[in-house]
Amino acid sequence: MSLMGDIKVRGLRVRFGTVEAVRGIDVTAYGGRATALLGRNGAGKSTTMRVLAGVVPPTAGTVVVDGIDVVADPLRTKRRTGYCPDVGGLVPRATPWEHLQLAARLRRLEDWEDRGRDLLERFELGDAAHRVTGGFSHGMGRRLSVVLAAFHEPPVLLLDEPFDGVDPLGVDATQQVIREAKARGAAVLVSTHLRDLAVEACEDALVLRGGSAVAGMDAAELVGEAGARAYRSLLD
Ligand SMILES: Nc1ncnc2c1ncn2[C@@H]1O[C@H](COP(=O)(O)OP(=O)(O)OP(=O)(O)O)[C@@H](O)[C@H]1O
């Protein structure tokens, strides 16, 4: 039985010109659980996330997100997902509040103001709600990107490097958003280099190397020193 938010990727390939960024990977993720995408720089994590978000088309393979084929219906995919991209995504001349207004209009949300205000407060962006994002620090931009991804409570939450350069309070707020998404049955995918935070957030883990999936495991297997050794052995 397929639950809300399930992700099913089979034989995904993505080629950019002569570069094969993703070389035939399978990903299965379930509603109510979080999966960590791990791997070194260039392993194919962000490309996989972009395909799931409906931003980059797959070269080959099937990609079904919350029951929707991303190739057949990228627009509906975008509606069902909340995506925090690894870079970019923010309009430098717009404020956080204007980003929320735009997101609410695009997604036809009603009565969103209290939730928007609450999320900004929790991510300590309340005081910056009416400042343009062009002047934001890297960590502030990351925090706002997580807010925007989670804002409409999507059945699939895709967070690409959400912890990168984020301070401990921002990390806690992000972990809380992940817990809430799981509690309402969403599937969460977290791409990160930070093994300890991945383990805290996720039940499942998938390690990519050179565009291929080299191992899938319980995230608990990556805990502590033994987990660090196991992880390193998969990277070489
Ligand atoms: N738009 C693009 N055009 C050309 N090559 C690309 C493009 N996007 C990604 N690549 C290449 O695809 C490969 C996988 O990149 P990707 O960004 O998916 O890796 P990643 O695992 O997210 O890495 P990082 O941890 O550094 O973010 C890399 O070799 C990268 O240079």
The ligand as a MOL file (V3000), in Angstrom:
LIG
                    3D

  0  0  0     0  0            999 V3000
M  V30 BEGIN CTAB
M  V30 COUNTS 31 33 0 0 0
M  V30 BEGIN ATOM
M  V30 1 N 24.0330 21.6370 -14.3560 0
M  V30 2 C 25.1160 20.8610 -14.4270 0
M  V30 3 N 25.8890 20.8480 -15.5360 0
M  V30 4 C 26.9760 20.0600 -15.6150 0
M  V30 5 N 27.3770 19.2080 -14.6430 0
M  V30 6 C 26.6480 19.1780 -13.5170 0
M  V30 7 C 25.4860 19.9970 -13.3400 0
M  V30 8 N 24.9660 19.7390 -12.1070 0
M  V30 9 C 25.7620 18.8120 -11.5440 0
M  V30 10 N 26.7670 18.4820 -12.3860 0
M  V30 11 C 27.8300 17.4750 -12.1210 0
M  V30 12 O 27.2070 16.2910 -11.6830 0
M  V30 13 C 27.9670 15.6740 -10.6450 0
M  V30 14 C 27.0830 15.4930 -9.4170 0
M  V30 15 O 26.8240 16.7890 -8.8450 0
M  V30 16 P 25.8380 17.0050 -7.5970 0
M  V30 17 O 25.7450 18.4760 -7.3790 0
M  V30 18 O 24.5920 16.2470 -7.8220 0
M  V30 19 O 26.6620 16.3100 -6.4310 0
M  V30 20 P 26.4790 16.4290 -4.8420 0
M  V30 21 O 26.5830 15.0410 -4.3140 0
M  V30 22 O 25.2800 17.1970 -4.4970 0
M  V30 23 O 27.7790 17.2420 -4.4380 0
M  V30 24 P 28.0120 18.3450 -3.2640 0
M  V30 25 O 28.1370 17.5440 -2.0140 0
M  V30 26 O 29.3050 18.9650 -3.6690 0
M  V30 27 O 26.8650 19.2740 -3.2870 0
M  V30 28 C 29.1840 16.5390 -10.4460 0
M  V30 29 O 30.2390 16.0010 -11.2140 0
M  V30 30 C 28.7550 17.8760 -10.9880 0
M  V30 31 O 29.8600 18.6120 -11.4540 0
M  V30 END ATOM
M  V30 BEGIN BOND
M  V30 1 1 1 2
M  V30 2 1 2 3
M  V30 3 2 2 7
M  V30 4 2 3 4
M  V30 5 1 4 5
M  V30 6 2 5 6
M  V30 7 1 6 7
M  V30 8 1 6 10
M  V30 9 1 7 8
M  V30 10 2 8 9
M  V30 11 1 9 10
M  V30 12 1 10 11
M  V30 13 1 11 12
M  V30 14 1 11 30
M  V30 15 1 12 13
M  V30 16 1 13 14
M  V30 17 1 13 28
M  V30 18 1 14 15
M  V30 19 1 15 16
M  V30 20 2 16 17
M  V30 21 1 16 18
M  V30 22 1 16 19
M  V30 23 1 19 20
M  V30 24 2 20 21
M  V30 25 1 20 22
M  V30 26 1 20 23
M  V30 27 1 23 24
M  V30 28 2 24 25
M  V30 29 1 24 26
M  V30 30 1 24 27
M  V30 31 1 28 29
M  V30 32 1 28 30
M  V30 33 1 30 31
M  V30 END BOND
M  V30 END CTAB
M  END
